[in-house]
Amino acid sequence: MTVQSHPFITAVATVNCLGAGLDATLAALREGSSGLRPCDFPGADFQTHIGRVDGLEDNPVTGSLARYDCRNSRLAEMTLLADDFAGQVGDCLARRGARRVGLVLGTSTSGIQEGERAFAERTNGALPDWFDYRFSQDVHATTEFVGARLGIEGPCMTVSTACSSSAKAFADARQLIDHDICDAVVVGGVDSLCLLTLYGFRSLELTAPDACRPNDVDRAGLSIGEAGGFALLERPRGAGKALAVLEGVGESSDAYHMSSPHPEGLGAFNSMQGALRAAGIEPGQVDYINLHGTGSKVNDLVEARAVMSLFGGDTPCSSTKGWTGHTLGAAGIVEAVIAVLAIREGFMPGNLGLNRSDPDIQTNVLTEAREVDVNRVLSNSFGFGGNNCSLLFGRAT
């Protein structure tokens, strides 16, 4: 049996460098206050800015799930507590039954920092006894932790497609609902800072020395951040009050280059077009586009070309990574939460860090926030290997 309907989003939460909870993110977006700061992550000895979440070092995972303790699980736990997300999932489990609720989590780093620490402390080539790859660095470890923490007994899956991971998690969640495997799915993403990420992007010459400036003519690269985010998707029948509706998902693969997008934005175009077709709407019915907009010279320009090809130059758009940095595998969920906030609150975020527009970028990039009714938001997430995903969110009626 296949059930086709637009899932309701009945709860969302995020923790990022702007703070814990929706209010912190919303206030910063409206005030133009960035969470980026000069890099102070232990062991990262080069000039850049990062989006670091405060308090993770002092809040270990304890109790029966202590074996999962690592920076990523701590960030997941902090996010579950934000805006009582865990409590809202508990209500859903009571309504739906634990076996009818699934979990799809996106991550690219998982608990790699634990492996880095263990490698630094090795003796005669042996890793220390305290390190357990299975419950920290394993890409599925955070998903397993969240599922056990919430008491979910339905399917639990991890998506790891670099920077599109937690956007693509929405696609898998929707299929679980459409095919009547689940009545509700917790969708999320958690990625925490680690040296592999910071030095990896530096080796690719993609990190900016100062705070990132997406779409600016003088943009010089990324600011790496960390974040957690969750959304609760439910089948409309029997659902709680909807904050928004997931109207469409578009996915594509460039198959062009491991770390560079197709120069004409073909994959980005296809994913955006796929989301619109899934929803059965035209480009002119989208009110705002949350760009992937990392701040790199090539990626911002390529995305702009794709947007121009499909939407033309009128649709308002912006990147919000000037606030949070690029949170990698968590970027999709963080920006999905921002999309829901834009619909709920009636505003379009500006493009923080945009001081001088790039003349080669012809899209309608907002330099300041705009207070206006928003009925539909398209959110883009593009990852290494050409893994692209576009999510279309609509107002619940």
N, C-alpha and C positions, 0 to 999 in steps of 0.2 A: 504494500500500500504506500503510495506517495502522496504527501500532503504539501501542496504548494501555497504558501502564504508568506507575507512579509513578517518576519519575527519582530516582536516588540522588544525594545530595550527598556528594562524596568529598574535597573540600578547601574550606577557607574561609580568608579573611585579611581583616584590617582595619587601617587606620591612622586614628586620630582624635586629638582633643586629649587623650585619656587615655594615648596613647603608640602605639608601633608594635608590632603583633602581638597575638595572642589573649590572651597572658598578662597584658599591661598592661590590656586591657579587662576581663578577668575579675577581676583583683585589685581594680580600682577599683569594680566593681559590688558585690563582696562587702564591701569596706571602707567604702563610702559616700563615696568621695573623688571630687569633681567635677573635671572638667578645665576648667571655665569660669573666665574671669578678666576683670577690667576691660579694656575695649577698648583695645588698643595697636596696631591695624592702621593703617599709614601712611595719612594723609589722612582718616580717620574721626574727626571732631572733635565727638563728642557722647557722652553717658553711656549706656553699655550694657555688657553682658558678651558675650564671644565664646568660641567653642571653636576656638582657633588651633593648628595643628600646627607644632611647632618644627622648624627645620632645613631648610625648603624653600628659603629664600633662599640657602643655601650649597651646594646640591646640584643643579646644572644637568644637563639631559640633554645628553650628549656623544656623540661618535662618529658613526656613520652616521645616527643619528636626531636629531641636534642641531637640525635645522630645526624640530622639534616642541617645542623647549624653551619652557616657560611654567609657571606655577604649577600648573596642572591636570595637565600631563604629569609634572611632578616628583612630585606627590602620587601619581599612578598608578604611577610607577616605584617609589616607596618602598613602596607597598602590594604590588606584585608580588614584592618582595624579602622582605616579612614572612612569617614561617613557611614560607619556601621555596615560596611559592605558584607562582612561575614554574617551579621545578624539578618540582613535581607536575604542572603542565600539560605540561611536556616529556615526562614519563613517559606521560601520556595520549596525546599526539601519536604517540609511538612505538608504542603499542598500537593506536590507532584509525586513524592516518593523518591528515595535516594537513588534507586536504580533507573529512574527516568530522567535523571539530571546528569549531564556530561560535563567534561572539562577539556578545553583546548587552550594550551598555553604556548606562546611564542618566546623564544630566547635565542641569542647567538653566543653568549658567553657562559651562561649557567654559573657554576661555582668555580670558574677557572682560577680565581684568586687563591683558593685553597691549595690548588696544585702548584701555583707559583711559590707559595709559602713553604710547602712541603719540599719542593725541589731545592729551595735555598737552604733548608735545614737538613739535607740528606747527609748521612754518615757512611763513609766507605761505599758510596753509590747507592745505599739503601734509603728509601723514604722513611720518615718517622712513623712510629706506630699509630699516632693520632690521626693520620691521614687516611680517609676512606673515600676513594674515587666514586664508588657506587652512590654515595649519599651527598656528594657535593659537586664535583666537576662533571659527572655524567649529565648529558644534556637533558635527560628526563627527570633528574633529581628534584628540581624545583616543582615540576608538575606533580610528581608523586607526593611531595610535601604538602602542596596546596590541596590536593584531593583528599589526603588523610586529615588535614586540618579542618576541612569543611564537612567531611563525612559523605563525600560524593561516591556513589557506587556504580554510576554509569560509565561509559567509555571515557578514558583519560588519555589524551594524546599531546605530543609535543611537536611543534612546527619550528624548524630552524632553517630559514631561508634568508639569513643575514638581516638586512634592514627592513624587509617586508614581512618578517616572521609573524608579528602579532596582528598584522592586517590580514594575512592569509589565514590566520586562525578563525577569523569570522567566516571565511568561505567554508571551512570544514564544519564549523558549528552549524551553519545554515543547512548543510547537507544532512547532518544528524537529525535536525528537526524536520526537514522536508521529507525524509524517508522514514519518518515515524520511529526512529531509533531512540530519540529523546524528546521530551516535552520542553526541556529547558537546558541551556548550556552556559556554563561560566566560561567566558572568553577573556583571555588576558595576555599580558606580556611582562616579563621582568628581565632586565639586563643591568648588571652592576659594573662599576669601573674595575679595571684590572690592567696590569702592565702590558699584557699581550695586546689588548685593544689600543691603548695609548701609543705604544711604540710601533705597533703594526700600521696604524694610520699615518704615523709620522714617517715610517719607512716608505710609504707610498706618496709622500710629500703632499698629504691632504689636510694636515692640521694647520689651522691659522695661529699665528703668534698671539693675537688678541681675540676678543669676542667675535664670533662669526658674524658675517654681514650678508645674508642671503640676498641675491638679486642686485646688490650694489656693484657699481662699476669697479670698485677697488676690493672686491671680495677676495679673500686669500685662502679660504679653506674652511674646515669644520672645527667646531668645538664639540668634543665628546662629552656626553652626559650619561647619567644613569637614572632609571625610573622604573616604577611599577604601575600597572594599571589593570583594571578589571571592568567587565561589563557583563550583565546578566541578560541573555537572550531567552525569550520565552515564546512558545506558541501562543497566539492571541487568545484562544479559548482557555479560560481559567487563569490568565495572567494577571499580575498586579498592574498598577497604573503605569502606562507607557510614558517614558520621557521622550522617546523618538522611535522611529521605525527603520529597520535595515531594509531599504528598498532594492538595493542592487549591489552585486559584487562582480568586479571584472578582474581577471587574471591573465597574465601573458608572460612569455619568456623571450627575451631578445635573441638568445643564442648567438650573441655577437662577440662579447669579450668578457673575461672573468671579472674585471673591475671597472669597466667603462661601459656606459650605455650606448645604444645605437645612435649614431651621430644625428640622425633626423628624428629621433624620439619615437621610432616605430613601435617599440614595445609599450612605451608609456601611452601612446595614442590608442593602441589596441586594448589596454586594460581600462582606460577611461571610457572608451566606446562600449566595451563589454558591460560595464556597470550600468550605463544608460540603457542599453538594450535589455538587460535583465529587468530593469524597472519599467521599461516601456515608455520612456520619456525622451524628449528632445533636449539638446544642449541648452537652449534658451530657458528651460525650466529649472536650471540649476542657479541658485542665488549666489553661492560663494564656493570657491575652491581653496582647500587647505593644501598648499603645495608641499611636495617632498622637500624642496628648497634647502639643501644642506649648506650652501655657501661656497661650494667648489665652483671653479670657473666653468668647467665643462657641464656638470650635471644641471646647474640652474638654467643654462642656455638651452640645453637639449629639452628639458621639461617645458620651457617657454615655447619652443617650437611646436611641441606636441599639443600644448594647450591652444596655441593660435590656430593650428590645423583643424581642431575640432570645435572650439568655442569662439574663435575670433578674438578681438581685442577688447570686448566690452565686459565680460564677466569678471566681477571683483575677485581677487585672489591674493594670497599672502603666504609666507612661510612663518611658522611660529617657533622655529628652532633658535632664533635670537633670544628667546626666553629660556628654553629648556636645554639647549644644545641638541646634538643628534644622539638620541638615546638608543640607537641601533635596533636590536630586536624588540624593544619596547616602544619604538617611535609610532608604530601603527596604532596601538591602543591609546597612547597618550593623545595623539591627534584625533582619534575617534572620540575620546572624551571631550576634547575641545570642540569638536563638531556638534556634539550633543548640547554642550553649554551654549554654543552660538545660537542653536535653534531655541533652546529653552529661555535664554536671556535676551534674545533679539539684538545681537551685535556681531560684527565681523572684526576680527583682530587685525591690527595693522601689521606691518613688516618691520619688526624691530631691527635696528642696525642699518636700515636703508637710508643713507645720507645723500648719495648721488645715484640716480637711476642709470642702469646700463642701457645705452642707446640701442643695443642689439636685442634687448628684451622688450618686446612690444606688448606684452600682456598688461592688463589693468591691475598692477600691483598696488595695494593700498599702503600708503605711507603712515596713515593713522587709523585708529579704530573707528568704526562706523556703527552708530546705533540705528538699527533698522530691522524690520521684521525679516526673519530668515526662515524659509520653509524647507529648503533643500541645501545640503552641503555635500560636496564631493571631496574626499580625502585621499591623497596619493601617498603611496609608500613603494619605493623602488630599492631593490637590494642588489648586492654583488651577484654575478652570474646571470644578470638580466631577469631576476625574479621580481616581477611587478604585480602590484595589487592596488586597485582603486575601490573605495567603499562609498556608497551613496546612502546618505541618511536623510530621512524626511520627517516632517512634523507629524506627530500622532493626531489623528482626527477623531 
